[in-house]
């Protein structure tokens, strides 16, 4: 066998191994085992320790440190959103935080090619930051994670940080445009 044929054969073998590993990881997501419940990583597993273990589905599950960090970021955002008063202004804290979460979920679902029926942002849209009472609003938001069988908390945390940064950049730009 010549060098080129051997290289092609090695590349094919590598691709087959990688695709098998990807399929194995995907089959483990949201299943208990010796891997992270959410991303199927098998390094540095521990209890999550986020502020909303029942709501985000990590209660009693082993998660990796990256998913635990993402859970803490998302739980912090949700807690602020749930604690904000119900106001019918689009600039209210509750509406802004909801908009950031919904936008982050929409962007992530789009990037990952999630079918519309399984998308987190579709289920989040059932909640209304203006009309829903506190308990109803919280229940709909947390139920959206369950209904969509959401597992990409690391991706959501990154998109949520991006959404928050965009809002901050807009505020800074508005502020500097006012002081000219």
Buried (B, 14 or more C-beta within 10 A) or exposed (E): EEEEEEEEEEEEEEEEEEEEEEEEBEEBBEEEEEBBBBBBBBEEBEEBEBBBBEBBBBEEBBBBBBBBBBBBBBBBBBBEBBEBEBEEEEEBBBBBBBBBBBBBBBBBBEEEEBEEEEBBBBBBBEBEBBEBEEEEBBBBBBBBBEBBEBBBBBBBBBBBBBBBEEBEEEEEEEEEEEEE
